[in-house]
Every structure is written in C-alpha cells, then in structure tokens.
C-alpha cells in the first residue's frame, strides 16, 4: 500500500500533465459522444451493437476510476469538478452516468487524504504547537477529506468534541496554477472566448475559489447563516471555535447524524419531505431574503440528525449578491408565478439578456420556466428524472442550435451576457435539484418561497 503524500502536486506543468493523461482515458467515450451528436452511425448487427455497448461500459468504468484516482490526488479545482459529476444528474457522459456517479461518489467527502504529518505541519504553523499540545485528544487519521482540506477528530482541553479542518499544504498554489491554465485556454480561444463570455466566467471562478482558501471568511459566513436561520429549529450550523481557527485551520463543534446517502436509503417519505424542505429553506431564505448565495450544495455538506433536523457543514463557497441583482431575479420569478408572460419576457430580456429575435430565445426562455416550475405550482415532486431534465433541457437545446440541419459547420448560438454571479447560481440550481431529487421530497415550495420573492432584500 502506497504511503499518503505530504501535499498535492502544485506545479502548473505537473497538474496540466496529469489532466492531459486523464483526457486520453476518455477518448473512446468522446468518440462515441461525437458519433451520437453527428448521427454518423455505420450499419451493425445486433451482436456487434451488444459487443460495442459492453466495450463502452468497460471504458466508462476505467475512465471513472482514472478520474477518481487522479482528481483525488490533485485536490483543488479538478476535485471540485469530480464532485459535481458525482451528484449532479445530467452532466456525466450520456448512457454512462450511473457508472461515473457510483465511482465518483467517494470524492464527496472521502477523497484520498494526505499524510498525517502534512496536517500536523499546518497546525503547527497556524496554531503554534503540535496538535497533541493544542488539543486534549487528536486523531491522526482524518475522517473526511475534500477539495482543499481534510478533517480530523479532536477533543478540546475543555472536553468538547470538535472537527478540525486542515488545509492541504500548497493547495493555494495548486488552485492558482489551475486558474492560470484555464486563463491561458481562455486566451487561446480568441474571439470565441468573447462570444461565450469566458473572461467574465473565469473572473467569477477565480474570485470565489480563491476566497475559499480563507477559513476566517468561512467562519464569518457560518455565523451569518446562523443569524439568518436562528428561528428555524430544523437548521443546525456548527459553532466555530474562534480561538482554534485561523486562515488555514478551522475548528468547529462535532456534528453526528447520518450521511446524505444513508438518509436517501432509509428515510420515510415524511422524513424526506421534512428534510428536503429544510434544505430548500436554508438555500432560498438566505438568497432571496438576505442576498447570500450558498453555492456548494453537494451531498457531503449535510448531516441528517435523528430528530429530523439537518446540519450544514461547509460555508467556504458563499457569495454576497447585490440587492439590484436579487431584485431582478425576483422580477422574473414573480411574473412567472403570476402567469404574466409578457412581463416575464421583458424581465428575461432586461435581466438575463435573452434575445427575442435570436433562434436561441425559445431554448433559454423554456429553460428558465423549467427552473421555476417548483415555485409556480402548489405541489412539486422532486425526482432524479426532474433534476436530469433541468440540465439536459438547455444542453439539448444548445446542441440543436449549434448543429443545425442542412448546415455543414456548427454555429455558435447567442450566449446571454448575464451578470457573472449566475455562474454559481446555475451551480446551485443544478446541484440542489439533484440533491432534492435524490431525497425525493414532495411539498409546496411556492408557499414557502413566495414571501421572500414578493418582499425586498433585508440586511441580516
């Protein structure tokens, strides 16, 4: 068994080479995907088709396992992408989604940890002493590991059980080098980059992901969300131990409970409805009433407690949205709820930059209506199929616009120049739909959400 490494690879060239090597594993799937897109199918017997399906299943499994190993070792942005593929329905390769998600689920909170010595070095640098001196008890092996840090169990000298998140050594350099590589790719795209608003998207990624490196900011955001939900008995937010927390070490009270996967397997429908509505309130009260976007809804961030409460564990990826933008979002949400489609169309044009004179209009307009369906109906059932439709609706529409019948070359359709904050709003919408679909919540989301939509943003 190989020894855990002391830090993830950090050099720009080394990280790029690892991703390039990973890309070769996906070539058979890419070829198959291109064949499906362009419709260039050669005549084959049923036996040949069956043999090809089996071969592609094996290729999908190999590609997923290669992704698990490489992304888990790299940490940072590549690992975040792997986490998204692991739970967002509709973004894994079509036909192989279940295989990819089954393998990559391990990345949600059980990514390969670094060596125990790596965590010790960071604690010494940040808190001034060895963990066994800072804490009354310290577990050497982490019980969870994710994209930028791993979590160790410990006991404070006051006798309180805590979870200590320790940032990986060098992960700040690794993330910055990943962003530089993406920036280079964006520059090489030339005019195409401008057409798809790549520069603004990259600027948003850079701002949000670099802010995640500062655990003092995460501690502040946890306190903000605790104030937002102080009157909601079903929302649990671990208290931060400020004296034992720094920019690269975050110490919080330990939370027990069941994992998302366990909850989805064992919960009754009543429990599914209650916990799903709690997650919904947690997300949308913060966003629509107070302008705080919780942009990382992946399943590793929840713990489900025996009394029906839900604990939320990670506040690194939180973004403050301007009141003007929230007002714009509420504008198209409320007009859809009222069925005032003329006003809804104006809002789509003025807030979202949809172009009614472009062939893309029906695709983007329809996609927005699809997203708003849970708050426009008196009862809504969350399922994986509904979540998948949320993602594939826009993908299928854009594909049809790009590869138009009778045209030899692809056409880049109009890409709306929306406020750059929508990069992470889309991440929330897709991720939350998949999380809720896995739980299987049924409820009146309109009744819960409407007061926040109808009223202006309030300070916390």
N, C-alpha and C positions, 0 to 999 in steps of 0.2 A: 504493500500500500504506500503511495507516494506521500511524502511529508507536505502538509499545507504550506503555502508560500507566505512570506512575510509581508508582501504587498502586491497589488495587481500590477500588470505591465503598464508603464506610464509613457514610454516614448511614443511619439506620433507615428513614426515609421513602423514600430513593432505592433502597435494596435491596428494600424491600417493593414499590415500584412496578415494578421490573424483574421480580420474580417474578409479580406480577399480570399484567403484559404477556405473560409466558411462558404463564400459565394460559389465556389466550384462544386460544393456538395449539392447545391440547389439547382444546378444546370439542367438535369433531367426534368425537374418539376417546371422550370422556366420554359423549356421547350414544349412540354405538354400544355402549359398555360397558353403559350403563343398559338399553338395549333388550335386550341379551343376558341381563342379570340378571333383568329383569322378564318376559321372554318375550313382549313385545308386538311381534310381527312382522306386518307387513302383507303380503298376497299380492303376490308379484312374479314376473315371468317370469325365465327363466334369463339372458336378455340383461341385464335390469335388475340381477340379482344380480351378474353379472360386472362390469358398469359400476360398481356400488357398491363391489365389492372393489377394483377398480383405483383408484377415488377415495380409498378409505380408506388404501391403500398410499401414495399420494402425500401424504395428510395426515399419515401416520405419519412419513414421511421428513422433511417440513417441520417437524413437531414436534420430532423428534430433532435436526435441525440447529439449530433455535432453542435447544434446551436446551444443545447443545454450545457455542454462542456465548455465551449468557447466563451459564450456570453457570461456564464457563471464565473469563469476565471477572470474575465476582463473587468467585470463590475461596471459602474458608471452608466453612460447613455446606452451602450449596447444591451446591458442587462435590463434597463428600463423598457427597451423595445421588446425584448423577450417576454417580460412580464405582461405587456399589453397583448401580445399574441396569445399568451396563455389563457386569457379570460375574456377578451372582447370578441363576441361572436361576429363572424363575417370578415375578419381580416387575415386569417390563416389561408393557405392555398385551398381553393375550392375543391371539395372532394376528399381532402386530407385534414380537415380542420380538427376532427376528434383526435387523430393521432398526434398532431402537433400539440394540442392543448393538454392531452394526457401526459405527455413527456415534460412539457414546459411548465406545468403547474408547480414543479419543485422550485422554480425560480421565485415564486410569490413571497415566500419568507424562509425558504430553506436552501438558498443558494450556497455553493461551496464556501465555507468560512476560510479566513486566513489563519495563520498560526496563532496560538495563544500568546506568543511573545510579541506579535505585532500589536495586539490590543494593549498589552502591558506597557509597551513603549509610548503609545499615545497617551495613556492615563498618566504616566509619569511626567510627560511633557506638559500636559494640561492641568493636572491637579497637584503636581509637585512631589508625588510619592508613589510607591508601588501600590497596586490595588489592594493588597492584603494589609497595607498600613492605612489606607484611606477608608476601607470598609471593614466591618467586623467579619464578614464572610465574602468570599469571591469565588464564583465558579469559573474555572479555567476555560472550559469548552462553552462556546456560545450556543444558545438555544434557538437563535434565529439569525439569519444573515440576508441582507438585501443589496440594493444597488450601490449605496455609498457607505454603509456601516454594518456592523454586526452587534448583536445584543447579548449581554451576559447577565446572569442572575447574580444578585449580591444582597447583602444584609447591611444596613447602616449601623453605625455604632449605637444608635438609639433603638435598635431592634426592629426596624421596618424593612420588609422585603421590597427590593426595588429591581427595576430593569435598567441596565446601563448600556446605552447605545454608544458605541465607539467607532469613530470614523476610520475608514481604511487609510493607512499611510499612503500618501502620494495620490489619493483619489482626486484631489483638486487639480493636480497637473494632468492626470489622465482625462478628466472631463474637459478641461481647457483645450487639450490636444485634439480630442474628438470634435469639439466645436470648430477648431481651426480647419480640420479636414473637411467638415461639412461646408464651411465657408468657402474653401477652395473649390469644392464641387459646384457650389452655387455660382461662383465667379466664372467657372468654365462653361456654365450653361448659357452665358451671354444673354442675348435678347429674350430667350425662353425664360430665363430666371425672372426677368421683369414682368413677363406676361402672367406668370403664376404666383407673383408676389413673394418670391422665395426670400428676398432680402428681409422683408418685414417679419416673415415667419421665423427665420433664423434669429433675428434680433429678439423675438419673444422667447424662443427656446433658450437662448443664451442668458437672458435676464432671469428667467425662472429657475433654470437648472443651477446656475451659479449661486443663486440665493439659497438653494437647498443645502449648500455646504456650510452655512452658518447656523449652527444649532441654537445659538442665542435667539435668533429670529424665530426658529421653530418653537422655542419655549414661549415667546411672546404670542405667537399665533394660537398656541394651545390655550393660553389664558384668555385671548379674545373669544375663541369659540366656547369656552366655559361660561363666559359672561353672556354670550348670545343665547345659550341653551340652559341658563341657570334655573328656569322654571319648567323645564322638561325632564321629568323624573326618569324617563326611559333612555336618556342620553348620558353616557358616562365618559368623562375625559380625565385620564390620569393626571394627578397633580405632579408638577415638576419640582424637583429638589434643586433649587437655585444654587445653593452653596456647593453642590456637587456637579454642577453643569458649567460648561464653557463652550467655546466655538466648535470644538470637535468632540466633546463628551456631553451626553445628555442623560441625566438620571431622573427617572420617574417612578411613581408607585407601581408595583407589580399588579397586573390585572390577570385574573384567571379566565374561566369560561371556555367555550367551545370555539373551534375554528369555523370559518365560513363553510368549508367542505363538510365538516361534521354536522353543522346546522342544516345544510341543504339535504343531507341524507336522513336526518332523524326528526326534524321539526314537524309538528302537526300543522294543518292548514291555518288554524287560529294563530299559532306562533309565527308562521310565515307572514301572515297579514300584519301582525303587530310589529315584528322586527323590520319588515320592509318599509312600513310607513314611518318608522323611527328614522331609518336611513334617509328616506325622502325628506322628512322634516329637517334633519341635520344639514342636508345639502342646500335645500332651497330657501329655508328661512335665512340662512347666512347670506346667500347670494342675493335674493330678491328684496329682503327687508333691510339688510345692512351692507350689501355690496362686497362680500368676501366670497371668493371662488375657491372652494376646496377641489383642487384639480387632479387628485390622485385617488380615484375611488376603488383601487384594486382590492381583491378579497383579503389579502394579507393584512389589511389595515383595520379589520374588525375582529372583535371577540364578542361572542353571544353568551350572556350570563343566564343562570338558571331561573332568575325571576322575570325573564322577558326583556331585560334591558340590553342595550347594545353599547359596547365600549369602542371608541375610536382612538387609534393609537399613533398615527403619524400626521404631523402638521407641517412637514417640510415644504410641500408643494401647495402653497396657499397664495392667492394673488388678490390684491385690493383692486376692485373695478370702479371706474369713475361713476358718479351719480348720473351723468348725462348718458353714458352707455347703458346703464341699467334701465334708465327711463326709456331708451329706445327699444330695449329688449321687451320691456313691459308693454310697450305700444303695440308690437305685432302679436304678443301673446294675448292681450286683452281683446284686440279686434277679431282674432280667430275664435276666442271664446264666445264673443257676441255674434259670430257669423256675419260680421260686416266685412265682406270680402273686398269691397272697393277700398276701404280704409286699410285693410290688411295688405293689399297690393301696394298702396302708397308707402306703407311702412317698410315693406320688403325692398322697395326701390331706394328709399331715403336712408334707411338704417343699414341694410345689408348689401347695397349696391347691386341688386339683381337688375338685369336689363330686359325690360318687357319686349324690346324689339329684336332680341337675340334668340336663336333657337334653344339656348340653354334655359330660358325663362321657365318653361313648364317643369323641367327637371328640378331646378333649385326651389321653385315655389312649392312643388309637390313634396319635396324632401322636408321643407320647413313645416308644412302641415302634418306630415308623418310624425315629426318630432313632438308636435304639440297635441297629438291625439289624447294622451293620458289626462291632460288638464281641460280638454274640451268635452269630455264625456262624464256621465255620472258614476260610471263604474268601469274600471280598466283591469284587465288580467295581464300580468307580466309573465312572459314565457321566453325561452331561448329563441324560438322562431320569430317572435316580435322583435327581439333585440337584433337578430341577424338581419331582419328586413330593414332596420334603421340604417345599418351600414351599407348593405348591398344595394339599397334603393339608389343612393347617389352614385355608387360605383358603376352600376349597370347603366344608369342614365348618361354618365360622362363617357362611358365606353361607346355607347350608341352615337353620341355626338362626335366622338373622335374618329371612329371608323364608320364613316357614312357609306351607305350602299351606293355602288357605282363610282366611288372615288378611289383612286389608286393610293394616294398618300393620306396619312392621318391628318386631321385638322385639330389644332388645339382650341377647345371651346373657350368661351368667355369665362374667366375666373373672377368672381366678385372680389372687389378690393375692400373687404370688410375690415373693421378695426382689428388690430393684430391680437387682441385679447381672445378673439374667437378661436384661435389655435387651441387653447386649453379649455374653452367652453365645449368645443367638439369632443375633446378627450373626456370631459365629464359626462356629456350626453351619451356617448357610445359606451363608456365604461359602466356608467350607472345603469343603463338599460340592460347590459349583460349581467351585472350583479343582481338586479331585481328579477331578471328572468330566471336566473339560477335558483333564487329563493322561491319564486312562484307566487309573489304577493298579488292579492286581489283587493282592490279598495277604491274609494272615492278620492282620487288625487286632486280633483278640481276643488272639492270642498276645503281641503287642507291648504291648497296653494293660492286660491283666489284672493284672500285678504292681502297677501303680500304683493300680488300683482296689481291690485287696484290702488294701493297706497304708496306714497313716495318713500324713498330710502331714508332710514333713520340712523343716526350715529349709535355706536354700541355704548 
